[in-house]
Amino acid sequence: MARSKITPDPDARVQKPDAQLESRAEQVITQNDLLFRTLKQIADALVATFPRAFEVVVHDLSQPRKSIKHIAGDVTRRKSGGPVTDLVVKALHQEGRNIRDRHNYKTTTSEGRALKSTTIFIRNSDGDVAFAFCINFDMTDFLNAAHALEILTGAAGTFNGSEKVETFAMTITETFEALFAQAVAKIGKEPASMSMEEKIELVKELETLGVFHIKGGNDQAALLMGVSKYTIYNYLKKIRAEQGLNRF
């Protein structure tokens, strides 16, 4: 009796292209989930170690409109589900898969608090940038303490070495920041800790330093102080009105 020949089913040995793509997508999703869990664990550990003035944010770059997947700490007062930052959008657009990490750069909150920040771009095994791991350290209170110590330890007099004479800036933004730092040092505390009167005094000092005679000075001062440009206009109007009255 002749045996019947069994023809193997090709589908049993080789996956269809669609099935292969689905399997690969599932692997990437699983890998990204594992990456996220690890990043979340690191973020929570860092903030638990440095509980004050420290924040770590994990951005899922596949969802820019609601990229904040996890946030530990409360420096910038953002919540999970918030959008990606302008720095990340710009960096991804300009550098793509070759994007570089950003270390130890200065940022300012909407309240004028001075931060030191680092952004690390995390890739999966395919080399795709999947997450941004962002660290924000609020330096405001430490800078205020430094200003207070400077008042106690600084020598009297100006233009004799106790005051910075010149900054060799590479960009106009660096020039703004140098002038702003000089004005803040005169007041003795960071803008986020200043009263309205002290902020007016800061604007007065910036006016004396010539900041508002440079194009964009008003906008830059507003950004660094954590106020609107209209607030700067109002302060300047008040200062110039008082100066006009004092001439008579």
Secondary structure in CASP SS format (residue, H / E / C, confidence):
PFRMAT SS
TARGET T0000
AUTHOR 0000-0000-0000
METHOD secondary structure of the structure
MODEL  1
M C 1.00
A C 1.00
R C 1.00
S C 1.00
K C 1.00
I C 1.00
T C 1.00
P C 1.00
D C 1.00
P H 1.00
D H 1.00
A H 1.00
R H 1.00
V C 1.00
Q C 1.00
K C 1.00
P H 1.00
D H 1.00
A H 1.00
Q H 1.00
L H 1.00
E H 1.00
S H 1.00
R H 1.00
A H 1.00
E H 1.00
Q H 1.00
V H 1.00
I H 1.00
T H 1.00
Q H 1.00
N H 1.00
D H 1.00
L H 1.00
L H 1.00
F H 1.00
R H 1.00
T H 1.00
L H 1.00
K H 1.00
Q H 1.00
I H 1.00
A H 1.00
D H 1.00
A H 1.00
L H 1.00
V H 1.00
A H 1.00
T H 1.00
F C 1.00
P C 1.00
R C 1.00
A C 1.00
F E 1.00
E E 1.00
V E 1.00
V E 1.00
V E 1.00
H E 1.00
D E 1.00
L C 1.00
S C 1.00
Q C 1.00
P H 1.00
R H 1.00
K H 1.00
S C 1.00
I E 1.00
K E 1.00
H E 1.00
I E 1.00
A E 1.00
G C 1.00
D C 1.00
V C 1.00
T C 1.00
R C 1.00
R C 1.00
K C 1.00
S C 1.00
G C 1.00
G C 1.00
P C 1.00
V C 1.00
T C 1.00
D H 1.00
L H 1.00
V H 1.00
V H 1.00
K H 1.00
A H 1.00
L H 1.00
H H 1.00
Q H 1.00
E H 1.00
G H 1.00
R H 1.00
N H 1.00
I C 1.00
R C 1.00
D C 1.00
R E 1.00
H E 1.00
N E 1.00
Y E 1.00
K E 1.00
T E 1.00
T E 1.00
T C 1.00
S C 1.00
E C 1.00
G C 1.00
R C 1.00
A E 1.00
L E 1.00
K E 1.00
S E 1.00
T E 1.00
T E 1.00
I E 1.00
F E 1.00
I E 1.00
R E 1.00
N C 1.00
S C 1.00
D C 1.00
G C 1.00
D C 1.00
V E 1.00
A E 1.00
F E 1.00
A E 1.00
F E 1.00
C E 1.00
I E 1.00
N E 1.00
F E 1.00
D E 1.00
M C 1.00
T H 1.00
D H 1.00
F H 1.00
L H 1.00
N H 1.00
A H 1.00
A H 1.00
H H 1.00
A H 1.00
L H 1.00
E H 1.00
I H 1.00
L H 1.00
T H 1.00
G C 1.00
A C 1.00
A C 1.00
G C 1.00
T C 1.00
F C 1.00
N C 1.00
G C 1.00
S C 1.00
E C 1.00
K C 1.00
V C 1.00
E C 1.00
T C 1.00
F C 1.00
A C 1.00
M C 1.00
T C 1.00
I H 1.00
T H 1.00
E H 1.00
T H 1.00
F H 1.00
E H 1.00
A H 1.00
L H 1.00
F H 1.00
A H 1.00
Q H 1.00
A H 1.00
V H 1.00
A H 1.00
K H 1.00
I H 1.00
G C 1.00
K C 1.00
E C 1.00
P H 1.00
A H 1.00
S H 1.00
M C 1.00
S C 1.00
M H 1.00
E H 1.00
E H 1.00
K H 1.00
I H 1.00
E H 1.00
L H 1.00
V H 1.00
K H 1.00
E H 1.00
L H 1.00
E H 1.00
T H 1.00
L H 1.00
G C 1.00
V H 1.00
F H 1.00
H H 1.00
I C 1.00
K C 1.00
G C 1.00
G H 1.00
N H 1.00
D H 1.00
Q H 1.00
A H 1.00
A H 1.00
L H 1.00
L H 1.00
M H 1.00
G C 1.00
V C 1.00
S C 1.00
K H 1.00
Y H 1.00
T H 1.00
I H 1.00
Y H 1.00
N H 1.00
Y H 1.00
L H 1.00
K H 1.00
K H 1.00
I H 1.00
R H 1.00
A H 1.00
E H 1.00
Q H 1.00
G H 1.00
L H 1.00
N H 1.00
R C 1.00
F C 1.00
END
